Amino acid sequence: MSKKLYVGNLPFSTNEDELRDLFAAYGEVSSVKLIEDRETGRLRGFGFVEMAADGADAAMEALNGKAFGGRDLRVNEAQERQPRSGGSGGYGGDRNRW
């Protein structure tokens, strides 16, 4: 069984190979995904690493708060994305109230 980890506060110069190498010290890494800004294509400073559960637990404990590229990493188990609520464009009101 594998776990997906959220890795935050990454240096913007990080690449997937560097992140894979960092986590591989704790177990087999099955995937690495760095998140990019849709408009600019620049890294947003976070990503996800999927790896075996026992290695993921060890990596979380060892790497959370560890300095990497001059920044302290934030590593925890990724949470499922919550669906966005419907509505009327973000202003939270009833359009027909006038």
C-alpha positions in Angstrom: 0.0 0.0 0.0 1.3 3.5 -0.8 0.8 6.9 0.7 0.7 10.3 -1.0 2.7 13.0 0.8 2.3 16.7 0.5 5.7 18.5 0.4 5.5 22.2 0.9 7.9 25.2 1.2 10.0 23.8 -1.6 12.7 26.1 -3.2 11.4 27.3 -6.6 14.6 25.8 -8.2 13.7 22.2 -7.1 13.3 19.6 -9.8 11.5 16.2 -9.6 14.8 14.2 -9.6 16.1 16.1 -6.6 12.9 15.5 -4.7 12.8 11.8 -5.7 16.4 11.4 -4.5 15.6 13.0 -1.2 12.7 10.7 -0.5 14.3 7.6 -1.9 16.5 7.4 1.2 13.4 6.3 3.1 11.8 3.9 0.6 10.8 3.2 -2.9 9.2 6.3 -4.6 6.5 5.5 -7.1 5.8 9.1 -8.3 6.8 12.7 -7.8 4.7 15.7 -9.0 5.7 19.4 -8.7 2.9 21.8 -9.0 3.2 24.6 -11.5 1.3 27.9 -11.9 -1.2 27.5 -14.8 -0.5 30.9 -16.2 3.2 31.3 -15.8 4.4 27.7 -15.7 6.6 28.5 -12.7 6.8 26.2 -9.8 4.4 27.1 -6.9 6.6 25.8 -4.1 4.9 22.5 -3.4 4.4 19.1 -4.7 3.4 15.5 -4.0 5.5 12.3 -3.5 3.9 8.9 -3.6 5.7 6.0 -1.9 5.3 2.8 0.2 3.4 3.5 3.4 6.3 2.5 5.8 8.8 4.6 3.9 6.3 7.5 3.8 5.9 7.5 7.6 9.7 7.5 8.0 10.1 10.3 5.4 7.5 12.4 7.1 9.2 12.1 10.5 12.7 12.7 9.2 12.0 15.4 6.6 9.3 17.6 8.1 11.1 20.8 9.2 14.4 19.8 7.6 16.3 22.4 5.6 16.3 21.8 1.9 17.7 24.4 -0.5 17.6 27.0 2.2 14.0 26.4 3.2 12.4 24.3 5.9 10.3 21.6 4.3 6.7 20.9 5.3 5.9 17.2 4.8 2.6 15.6 5.8 0.1 13.1 4.4 -1.8 14.6 1.5 -5.5 15.2 2.0 -8.1 14.6 -0.6 -9.1 17.8 -2.3 -12.5 19.0 -1.1 -15.0 19.7 -3.8 -15.7 23.4 -4.3 -19.1 24.4 -3.3 -21.5 25.6 -5.9 -22.8 29.0 -5.8 -23.0 32.3 -7.6 -19.5 33.2 -8.5 -17.9 33.5 -5.1 -19.9 36.4 -3.7 -22.0 34.1 -1.6 -25.3 35.8 -2.3 -28.5 35.2 -4.0 -28.5 36.8 -7.4 -32.3 37.3 -7.3 -32.6 39.3 -4.2 -33.1 42.7 -5.9 
